[in-house]
Amino acid sequence: MPLTDVTLRNAKPSDKPVRMFDGGGLYVEIAPSGGKLWRLKYRFDGKEKRLSLGVYPDVSLKDARERRDAARKLLANDVDPGVTRRAQKAARVERSVNTFEVLCREWLDQRKGTVEPAQHVKTLARMENDVFPWLGAKATSEITAPDVLSVLRRIDERGARYTAHRVRSEISRAFRYAIATGRAERDPCPDLRGAIPAPKAEHFAAITTPTEVAALMRAIDAFRGTFVVKSALLLAPMLFVRPGELRRAEWSGFDLDKGEWRYLVTKTKTEHLVPLVPQSVAILRELRALTGRGRYVFPGRDPQKAMSDAAINAALRRMGYDTRTEITGHGFRAMARTILHEELLIKPEVIEHQLAHSVPDALGTAYNRTRFLKERRVMMEQWADYLDRLKTGPAVVAIATAV
């Protein structure tokens, strides 16, 4: 006799498991503990088998009958429902370990040793805030170009177009990792080229007039912070290297007697030479007494690590400067480039070489660390002297003779 909900609700456990049959091989097994488990008894290839269909009342009588009927349809097509169940479970397990979030976190961990800690943190934050909530639970192999585009549009619509392009690039790199590890067949991101308009070029905030530079140099002189940060602030405008290259500077790259600093440019992976003038050598000699026993010229709170990438900008803000609209650590490069050319009449190619920019020469060389070295030494001396005069004299400084 078929079961009813009333019968199921009123069924009591016994000392031994009790089976109550519904029909078509479906029955409920009541355990001595009181649990009621739906099971299906069937035969396949001459062997009697059983299939679990869930627990009552989570799986109702109606649901259990529907699951029984679905299993019997498989049997009618010579398919073992037990094998099908195991295959489906394996597919779910595989899918759960191959979601985009799992894959992406694995990719980020895999490259963690080759990128700056701050870059790793920022990329992970973008993924957690802008990508994982919508794509994280999807199987990597199932994500399509429209799926990615919806994420990018959401970012773009809040006015973060540059971030949208950055995220597209990061998703693409994660997919390339998935392809390499056999968890995806293709990267959908190339299909989205042009789907989000290119962001407008944004330049780092910089001060580029003599009057403003004079005020800035005096503010740096008056800065009351740690000796390490103060030294970095004094050298940043004088050397105008990239902020990351300054804060990660290592003592092994300096020859203060020769007045040279050699390091590997992070952007181009080429060796760069910075001529050191007496003013910068004096600052470095004084600093070496404090940090010279360690690896980094500008160590952070942990002496084994370089100074924080936010230290210079934080110091500028303490001095009253807006790092979004007035000056940033990177803005010292634009400041030097502008004034060296417009005020000191230095040839652009000499400035560009000192900035470690790729400047093809007559021989087709993209970058030569010794190119214009004599001219660059003279230029760096003129620049340091110019900054000194700005700090102590009027804003208008006599124009130096062009190199």
N, C-alpha and C positions, 0 to 999 in steps of 0.2 A: 504493500500500500504506500502510495507516495507520501512524502513528508509534508508537514505544514509548519508554519512559523510557531504556532501555539505548541505543537509537539516538541519542536526544537527548544523553545524557551523553557518548557517544563521538564525536559529530560534531565535526569539526575545521574551523577557519576556513581560508579560501583567500585568494588575492590579491584576489578580487572577492567581493561578497556572494553567499552560497549560499542557495537556497530549498529547504526540505524540506516537502512537502505532506502533510497528514493526511486531508483530505477535507472536503467541504462548504464549500470556499473557505478553510479554515484552513491556515495554513502557518507555519513558523518561519523567520526570515531570520537567517542567521549572518553577522555583519559581519567584515571582515578583522581587527578588533581582538579577536574572539572572543565578543562579545556576541550573545545569542540573543533575538530579539524576535518575539513572537507577532503575527501580522497576519491579518486576515480580508479576503479579496477578495470583493466582491459588486457587483451591478448595481442601480441605482435610476434610474428614469425613463430607461432606455436608456443610462446612463453607468456606466462601470466606476469603482468607488471602493474605497478601502482603509481599514480601521479597525484601529488599534493596540489590542492586547488585553493588553499587559504584557510583562514580561521573564522568561525562563526562567533559573533554576529558581524565582524568587520566585513566578511563576505556573506552577503545575504543568500537566502535560498534561491532567489531569482538569479543572482549573479553566479552562483555555483552551477546552476543548470545551464546557463549560457556558456560557461567555461567547459562544462561537460560536452555540450553540443559542438563547440569549436574543436575540441580534441577528437571527437568522433568523426568530424569532417576530414581531419588529417588522416585518421585511420582508413577512411573510405578511399583516400588517395594513396594508400600504401605508405604513409608517413608516420613514423613513431612520434607521438606527441611528447614523450619524455626526452627524446633526443633533441627535438625542436626546442623544448624548454631550456635545456642545458646550453644549446647554441645561442639562444636569445640572451641568457644570463651572461655568457662569456662575452657576447657582443656589448652588453651594457657595461660590463666591467672594463672592457677594452676602451669603450667610448669614454668612460669616466676618467681613465688615466691618460687619455689623449685629447682632453678638452683644450681649448686655446689657452686658457689660464695656466693649466699645468705645463703645457708646452712652452709658453712664453716665460714663465718663471724659470724653467729649466734653461732656456736660452740665455736669460739674463744672468743666472748663476754661472753658466759656462763661460761667459765673456767677462765676468766680474774682475778677473785678474788682469785684464788688458785695457780697462778704462778707468778713468778717475772715479774715486768713491762718490763724489758729488754728482757725476754724470749718471752713475748707476742709480742713485737715490732718485734723481729727477725723472729718469725714464720709468722706473718702477712706479713712481707716483702718478705719472701720466697714464700708465696702463690701469692702475687701480681706480683712478678717478674717471677716466674717459673711455676705457675700452672694456675692462672685465665685466662691469655691470651688464653690458649688452652682448658681448661676444664670448665672455669667459667660460660659460657653461656649454657652449657649442663645441661639437667635435671639430677639430681643426680641418679635417678633410671635407666637412660639410659647409664651411664658411664660403660665401660667394662674394663677388664684387659688390652687389647691392647691399649686402650686410655690412661690409666695410664702409661703403659710401654713407650709409645712414649714420654711422658713428662719426665720420669726418664732418658731415653737415651739421650735426649737433654741436660739434666744437666750433665750427666756422660761424654758426648763427649767434654764438655768444660773443663774437668779435675777436676770436683767437685764431685768425687765419694761419698765421705762422705756425702755431701749435698743431693745427690740423695737418699741415704738410709734414711737420716733424713726426707726428703720430703715424701718418701713412708710411713714411720711410721705416719707422721702427716695426710696424706690423709686417711690412715686406721682409725685413731682415729676419723676423721670427719665422715667417713662412719658409724662407730659404733654409733656415735651420731644420724646420719640419721636413722639408724635402730631402735634405741630406741624411736625416735619421729615419727616413722611410715612413713618415706619418702624414705626408701630404704629397700630392702629385704635381701640383702647380701653385703658383703665387697669384692670387687674384688682383693684387695691387697695381701691376702695370696696366690693367684695363681701365684704371681710374685716372690716368694722366689727363690733365685738363678739366677734370670734373669739378675740382675746387680751384677757383682763380688763383693765380700766383699772388703771394703777399707783396705789398708795397715795401720797397727797401727801407729799412730803418737803420739809422746810423747811431752809434754810441754817442751819448751826450758828451760834449767837449767844449772847453773854453778856448777861444782862438784869437782874442784880442790882447795886445800888450797890457792894457790897463787891468783887465780881468786876471790875466796871468800873474801880474805883480801882486794883486790882492791874494790870489791863491797861494803863491810862494810864501808870502808873509804869514798866511794862516797855517801853512805846514810847519814853518819855523816855530810857531807859537803852540803847536799841537802838544797836548799833555796826555800821552798814552804810554804804552809799554815801549821800552827802548827798541825792541825788535820791530814793532809796527811803525814807530817813528822813523827808523832807518829805512824801512821799505818805502814809506811815504816820501822821504827825501830823494831816494834813488829812482823812484818810478818816473817822475817827469824828466830826470836827467838822462836816463838810459832809454826810455820809451820803448821797452820790449813788451811783449804780450804779458798781461797780468799773471797768467798761469805759469809762464816761464820765469817770471821774477820770483814768485812765491815758492816755486819748486827748485830754485837755484841751489846747486850743491857746491860746497867748497872745493871739491876736486876739479871743478871747471875753471877756477880762478888762478891766474898768475899775477899777483899784485905787483911784483917787481917789474914785470914786463908791461903791466897795465893792460891785461887782456882777460876777457871772459869768453870761453868757448862752451857751447852747449848744442844739443840737438833740437832743431825747431820741430815742435810737435805737429804742426800743420803739414809740413813738407818732408819731414824726416831727413832734413839736410843739416849739416853742421854750420853753425853761425858763429861769427866772431864779433864781439862788442869791444871796441877800444875803450879803455877806462882812463878818464882824465884825473888829474890830481884830486879834484873835489870828491869824485866817487871813490877813489882809492882810500882817501882819508876816512870816509864813512865806513868803508868795508874793513879797514884795519881796526878801527875802534870796535866794530861789531864782532870781529873775529875773536877778540878777547873774551866775549861772552858765549858765542855759539860755535867757535872754531873747532871744538873737540867733537862735534857731532857731524852728521851728514849734511844737514840742510843749513843754508845761510839764514833762513827765516823759519825756524821751527815753530810748531804750534804748541798747544798746551802739552801734548804728548811729544816729547823731543824726537821720537822716532818717526814723526809725521811732519809734513810741511805745514806752514801756516794756512789757516782756513782761506778758501777762495772768497769769503765774504769780508775778510779783515780790512782790506783797503777801502772798499765801499762803505763799510761801517764807520771807519775813521773819517772819511769825507763827510758822512752825515753828521757825525759828532761835531765837525767843524762848521756845520750849518749849510752844507751844500746838498742840493737835491740831485741824487744820482740818476734820476730819470730824465731831468731836463737841463741840468747844468754840467756836471762832470762825473765820469766814472773812472775806474782804474784803467779801462781800455781807452778812455778818452784822452789820456796823456799822449797817445800815439798820434791822434788827429791834431792835437795841440802842437806837437813838435813839427809834424809834417807841414802844417799851414804856416807857422811862423818862420821856420827855417827857409821856406821858399819865398814867402811874401816880404818878410822883414830882413832876413839875412842873405837873401838872394842866392841860396844854395841850389845847385842844379838838381832837378827832380830825380834823375837816375841815381845820384849819390844818396839822396834821402831814401829812395825805395830800396836800395841795397842794405842800408842800415836798418830799415824796417823788416828785413828778411822777406821781402816780396819777390816773387819770380819776375825777373826783368831780362828777357832775352837779349843777349849781346850780339855783336857782329859775327861771332863764331857759332851762334845758335844755342849757347849754353843758357839754360833756364835760370840757374842761380850759381854764382861763384862767390864763396865766402871771402876771398881775398880781393875781389874786384873793388876798385876805388879805395883801397885800404888807407893809403896816405891821405887822400881827400877826406875820408870819413874821420880819420883821427883829428884833422884840422877842424872839421865841422863839429865834432863832439866837444872840442875845446871851446870853440866859439859859442856853442849852445850853452855850455855850463857857465861860461863867463857872462853871457847874456842874462841867464836866470839870476845870477848873483847881483848883477846891476839892477835888475828889476826889483829885487827884494829891498835894496837900499836906496835906490834913486828914483827919479821920475819914470813914469810909464813909457815915455818915448825914449828909445835907446838908439844910439847911432847905428846906422846900417853898416854891417860889415862888408868888406870887399868880397865879391863873389868868388867862389872857388873855381 
